Amino acid sequence: IHTLSQYTYVGNTRTIEEMLLKSQLDIGIVEGIVESPELISIPVARDYLVLAAAPDHPISRMPQVHISQLRDYNFVLREAGSGTRKLFTDYMTRVNIPLHIICEAGCPDAIKLIVLYNQCLTAISVRLVESELKNGSLRIYLNKENAWDRSFYLVYHKDKFVTEPMLALRDILKQYEEPWLPEPDNIGYITEG
């Protein structure tokens, strides 16, 4: 009797990339850019990083925030190796805005709780805050210049035989090509100019 085994691992982009290169995983879904030329990376779903704040945070009263204003606030971010963190910190470095990071967490739920109860801001996937946006417990800001737009990628080793389950995963992910966003009047914007 032949049994099919399945293993799932949740981690950041760098860790998934390393596991794919060591053949510890057949396929991965990542939010960051993979660096190895040995891996094939196919965009499967659009995503947006948003700046998220609790409704009682001072920034939440502003419909538009200039990027320079962010230097005055505390941040909680994902851990090093996260594609989310890399995209956001690379952007902030490019626009020459220092970040005051007071906490790092690998768990989005922990990050959201810290934002809600500790007067922090975070950069997070809009897909991870949908329920909080619907119930009004978070306010979000999109980058007006689309500098925080990205894709999720299906990644596998270039020498890997593509199996039916791998193709099925790709087809499932097509259902999530576009993220949900609240009405435009419930979204704030971050500007550079």
C-alpha positions in Angstrom: 0.0 0.0 0.0 1.3 3.4 -1.0 0.5 6.4 1.1 1.0 10.0 0.1 2.6 12.2 2.7 2.2 15.9 2.9 4.3 18.4 4.8 3.6 22.1 5.2 6.0 24.7 6.6 5.2 28.4 7.3 8.2 30.7 7.3 9.7 33.8 5.8 10.9 34.1 2.2 14.6 33.5 2.9 13.8 30.3 4.9 11.5 28.9 2.2 14.1 29.7 -0.5 16.8 27.7 1.5 14.4 24.8 2.0 13.6 24.6 -1.7 17.3 24.7 -2.6 17.9 21.8 -0.2 14.9 19.8 -1.6 13.2 20.0 1.8 10.1 21.4 0.1 8.7 20.8 -3.4 7.0 24.2 -3.8 6.6 27.4 -1.9 4.5 30.5 -1.9 6.5 33.6 -0.9 5.9 37.3 -0.6 9.5 38.4 -1.3 11.8 38.2 -4.3 13.9 35.0 -4.3 17.5 35.5 -5.1 18.7 32.1 -6.3 18.9 31.5 -10.0 18.2 27.8 -9.3 14.6 28.6 -8.4 11.7 29.4 -10.7 9.5 32.2 -9.4 6.0 32.8 -10.9 3.8 35.7 -9.8 0.4 34.3 -8.9 -1.4 37.0 -6.9 -1.2 40.8 -6.5 -0.7 42.3 -3.1 -0.2 45.7 -1.4 1.7 46.5 1.7 -0.3 49.0 3.7 0.6 51.1 6.7 -1.7 50.0 9.5 -2.6 51.9 12.6 -5.1 51.6 15.4 -8.1 54.0 15.2 -6.8 55.9 18.3 -3.3 56.4 16.9 -2.6 60.1 16.0 -2.0 59.2 12.4 -5.5 57.7 12.0 -7.1 61.2 12.0 -5.1 62.2 8.9 -6.5 61.3 5.4 -3.0 61.8 3.9 0.4 61.4 5.5 3.7 62.6 4.1 6.3 59.9 4.3 8.6 62.2 6.4 5.9 62.2 9.2 6.6 58.5 9.8 10.0 59.2 11.4 8.0 60.4 14.5 6.4 57.0 15.2 7.2 53.6 16.6 7.0 50.5 14.4 6.5 46.8 14.8 7.8 44.8 11.8 8.3 41.3 10.6 11.6 39.6 11.4 14.7 39.8 9.2 14.4 37.5 6.2 10.7 38.5 5.6 9.9 39.8 2.1 7.4 42.2 3.7 10.1 43.7 5.9 12.6 43.9 3.1 10.3 45.7 0.8 9.3 48.3 3.4 12.7 48.9 4.9 14.4 49.2 1.5 11.7 51.8 0.6 12.3 53.7 3.8 16.0 53.7 3.2 15.6 54.9 -0.3 13.5 57.9 0.8 15.9 58.5 3.7 13.4 58.0 6.5 14.8 56.2 9.6 12.6 53.7 11.3 12.2 53.4 15.0 11.5 49.7 15.3 10.5 48.7 18.9 9.4 45.2 18.2 9.8 42.4 15.7 7.5 39.4 15.3 7.1 36.6 12.8 3.4 36.2 13.5 0.9 38.6 11.8 -1.6 38.2 14.6 1.0 39.3 17.1 1.9 42.3 15.0 -1.8 43.3 14.7 -2.2 43.1 18.5 0.9 45.2 19.1 -0.4 47.8 16.7 -3.8 47.8 18.4 -2.6 48.2 22.0 0.8 49.9 21.8 0.5 52.9 19.6 2.7 51.4 16.9 2.5 51.4 13.2 3.3 48.5 10.9 3.7 47.6 7.2 1.6 44.6 6.5 -0.2 42.8 3.6 -3.6 44.2 3.0 -4.7 40.5 2.8 -3.9 40.0 6.4 -6.0 42.9 7.7 -9.3 42.3 5.8 -11.3 41.4 8.9 -9.9 44.3 10.9 -10.8 46.7 8.1 -14.3 45.3 7.9 -14.8 45.7 11.7 -13.1 49.1 11.9 -10.3 48.0 14.3 -7.5 49.2 12.0 -7.0 52.1 9.6 -4.8 51.6 6.6 -2.7 53.8 4.3 -1.7 52.9 0.7 1.4 54.2 -0.8 0.2 56.8 -3.4 3.1 56.1 -5.7 2.4 52.3 -5.6 5.9 51.7 -4.2 4.6 49.0 -1.9 2.7 47.0 -4.5 4.1 43.5 -4.9 3.1 39.9 -5.9 3.0 36.6 -4.2 5.1 34.0 -6.0 4.8 30.3 -6.5 8.4 29.1 -6.3 10.1 25.7 -7.1 13.5 24.4 -8.1 14.2 24.6 -11.8 15.1 20.9 -11.8 11.9 19.8 -10.0 9.4 17.7 -11.9 6.2 19.7 -11.9 3.5 17.4 -10.5 -0.3 17.5 -10.7 -0.6 18.7 -7.0 1.8 21.5 -7.8 -0.4 22.6 -10.8 -3.5 22.3 -8.7 -2.0 24.7 -6.1 -1.2 27.2 -8.9 -4.9 26.9 -10.1 -6.2 27.4 -6.5 -4.0 30.6 -6.1 -5.6 32.1 -9.3 -8.8 32.6 -7.2 -6.8 35.1 -5.1 -5.3 37.2 -7.9 -6.7 40.5 -6.5 -6.9 41.5 -2.9 -10.0 43.0 -1.3 -9.8 46.7 -0.5 -12.3 48.9 1.5 -14.2 51.8 -0.1 -11.8 54.6 -1.2 -13.1 57.0 1.4 -11.9 54.5 4.1 -8.3 54.4 2.9 -5.6 57.0 3.7 -2.6 57.6 1.5 1.1 57.9 2.1 2.8 60.4 -0.2 6.4 61.3 -1.0 5.8 64.7 -2.7 
